[in-house]
């Protein structure tokens, strides 16, 4: 379990610090955010092996945060909530959560669940590579290759490519790309999306024709 990274998103400072303390004692590297907006922003810079995600937070709730993250990652997630209703648990799992803890909870139980999920994930050992004709991308290492030749993509370019491939043949609007990948508080306009897609296409060489422009809407990845 050494050197694995946990991302803790919790707006209650005392509880957040307590969780961090227990996880650090277990040998984990821990990063934190105190609200939904900060979580989305930090995630793009600090990928983790597991997330502990509070549901009720300012700006974006836990479900909304996970919707953003699921656009580029299958990271395991444990939801934390004060809610006990059955419908809330179902929503958590439908959003893509892996486990659910209702406050108040035992720190020992949280650590036990973290270890259990990481062990299960390690044992699965899936190959997450996506191969489309001459194009191969690996979401785990954030790398891409065309005809076996590695291409140098920025984090944003890779995220655009990954999102388009995951939704192949489905048009994604410029607004959706801007909101999901740049964040809801980004102050630029839609031209930043067009510029990033233009750079991405140029780098994809012979695979660039897979990215189609949908006039008046946005882009799609076509097989």
N, C-alpha and C positions, 0 to 999 in steps of 0.2 A: 504493500500500500504506500510505500515511501514515494515522495516526489509527485504524487498525483495532485491535480489542481482542483479545488472546489471553489465555486462562485456562490457566495451567500448574498442574497438580496432580501433585506428585511429593514423596514422603516423604524422599528423600535430599537433604539440604540443599545439599551441594556441587554436585550435578548440577542441582538446581533453580535455584540462583544462576547457574550457567553458562548454562543455557538462557535465563534472563531477560536476562543480559548480552548474548548474541548477538541476541536478538529486539529489545531496546531499541536496539541499534546499527543495526538495520534500520528503525527508525522506528515500531515497534509500541508500543501501550500494553499493558502486561502486568500481570495480576493473578495471585495465587498462592494455593494452599492446600497444606497439608502432609499431609493424610490425607483419607480418604473422607468422613468425617462433616463436616469443615470445608468440603469441596468442595460438598456438597449444600446446606449452610447458606448459603455465600457465593453460590452460583449464583442463588438466588432474589433476590439483591440486585444482582448484577452480571452481566448477560447479556453474552456475548462473541460475536465473529465466528468464533472457532475455539477448540477445546480441545485441549490436549496432556495426556493422561491416563495416568498410571502404572497398571498392572494390580494389582500386589501392594502393598497399603497397609493400615495399621491401620484397624480399625472397619468400613469398607466397602471392598471391592476395586473396581477400575476398572469391571468389568462391572456391579456393583450401583449404582455412582454413575451410570453412563450410563442404566440403567433408570429411575432417578428423573428424570433430566434429559429423557429422551425423552418423558416425560408432558407436557411443555410446550414442547419445543424440538427442532428438527431441526439444531442447530448441528453443523458438521463436527467430527469427532474423530479425532485421531491417538493410537493406543495406544502406550505405551512398556512394554516387558517384558523380563525376563531369560530368559523362556521361549522355547524354539525349536520346541516340538512343533507339528505341523501342526494338531492338534485345538484348540490354544489360539488359533491365528490364525483358524480357522473360527469359534470362539466369539466372538472379537472382532468379526468382520464380522456375525455373526448378531445380536449385541446392538445393532448400529447404528453400529459404527465405520467410518471412511472409509479409514484407512490404519494401518499397523502397523510399528513400528521395534523391532528387537531390540537390547538393550544388549550390548556398548558400540556406540555409533554415532557418526558424524561430525556435528558441529554444523552444518557446511555443508550436509550432506544433509538434516538436519531443517529448516533454514531454507528450503531449496529445495522440500521437500515442502509446507511451510506455504504458501509463495507459490503453488505449483501448485494446491493445493486452493482457496485463496481466489480465484484467478483463474478457476478452473472454476466455482465457486459464483457469482461475479459475472457470468460470461457466461450462466449459465442464466437468471437474472433471472425467476424464477417469481413468480407472484402467489399468495401463500399465504393470501389471504383465504378465509374459510369463510362461505358464505351459506346460511341456512336460513330460507326464507320471508321474514319482515320483519327477521330478525336477521342482522347481519354482524359477524364478528370478524376481526381482523388480528393473528395471532401475532407478526409482526415488530415492529409498533409498540405492541402490547399495548393496542389500542383496540377498542371495540365500539360498534355503532350499532343502533338499532331504528327501522325505517321512515325511515332516513337521518338520524336525530337521534342525535348522539353521546351516549353515556351514560358517567357517571363511575364507573369500577370501581376498587377497590383492586387491588394486585398479587395478593393471595390470592383475591379474588372472580373476577378474570380467569382465574387458574389453575384454579379449580374449573370455571368455564364451559368453558374450553378442553378440560380432561380429559373432562368429560361429553360434549361434542360429538364429540370424537375417538372415543369409545366409544358412539356413539348407539345407543339401544335396548338397551344392555347395562347391567344394574344394577351400580353401583359401591358397595361397602359403605362405611360411615362409617369403619371401621378403615383401609381402603385409602386413602381421602381424607386421613385424619389422617397416615398414615405417609408418603405420597408428597409431600404439600404442606406439612405442618408439620414433618416430619422425625422420625426414630425416637427422638430424644432429647427430644422435646416432652413436658412433664410435665402438660399439661392433659388433660381428658377429652373424650369424644365430643360433649359439648354445644357445644363451640367450632365443630364442623363444622355442626351444625344452625343455630346462630346465623348463621354466614357464609352458608349457603345461603338462609336467610330474608332476609337483607339483599340478596343477589344477586337473588332473585326479585322483590323490591319494586322494584329498580332496572330490571329488564327490561321493566317496563310490560306492553304487550300481548303480549310474547313469554314472559312468565313461566310460562305453562301448559306450555311445552316441558319444564320440569324437573318430573319426577314423583317422588313419594315411594314407595319400595318398602318396604312395611310390614315391620318387623323386620329390614331389611337396610341400606338406604341410599337412593340416588337414581339416576335415570337421565335421560338426555335423549331425549325421544321426539319423532319427526318425524310 
